[in-house]
């Protein structure tokens, strides 16, 4: 598949010696190789949809494809216990959020 540039940004790259399928630039090598496993995807222009991930090999059921840190965090709606919007602690007792600096669950928390 070589010749198309870095699998993520499209810049000039080197073919991965491990899988021989993907090219990566020096900046994105770590995004392709995670330990002993090569990423099973590349970024491609998809007609009518913009850029997207396209598989470059079969992906096994349950295989982790990639991980990413969240761009933002907030309290979860999937808990029946109130949660502090400052420190995200579950508030079994609504007045015990360890680092909140504003009103949390209707009470001021130090």
PEFENNOR-V807570 format. One record per residue. N is the residue number from 1. RES is the residue in one small letter. NEAR is the number of other C-alpha atoms within 8 Angstrom. Layout:
n;res;near
N;RES;NEAR
N;RES;NEAR
This chain:
n;res;near
1;x;5
2;x;8
3;x;5
4;x;8
5;x;14
6;x;15
7;x;11
8;x;8
9;x;7
10;x;8
11;x;7
12;x;8
13;x;10
14;x;9
15;x;10
16;x;10
17;x;5
18;x;5
19;x;7
20;x;7
21;x;9
22;x;12
23;x;14
24;x;17
25;x;12
26;x;6
27;x;6
28;x;10
29;x;9
30;x;7
31;x;7
32;x;9
33;x;10
34;x;9
35;x;4
36;x;5
37;x;6
38;x;9
39;x;11
40;x;10
41;x;9
42;x;12
43;x;11
44;x;8
45;x;8
46;x;8
47;x;5
48;x;4
49;x;7
50;x;7
51;x;8
52;x;9
53;x;8
54;x;8
55;x;9
56;x;8
57;x;6
58;x;6
59;x;7
60;x;5
61;x;4
62;x;4
63;x;6
64;x;5
65;x;6
66;x;5
67;x;5
68;x;4
69;x;4
70;x;5
71;x;4
72;x;4
73;x;5
74;x;6
75;x;8
76;x;6
77;x;5
78;x;4
79;x;6
80;x;5
81;x;7
82;x;10
83;x;11
84;x;14
85;x;9
86;x;8
87;x;9
88;x;9
89;x;8
90;x;9
91;x;12
92;x;7
93;x;5
94;x;10
95;x;10
96;x;8
97;x;13
98;x;7
99;x;7
100;x;13
101;x;8
102;x;8
103;x;9
104;x;13
105;x;9
106;x;5
107;x;8
108;x;9
109;x;11
110;x;7
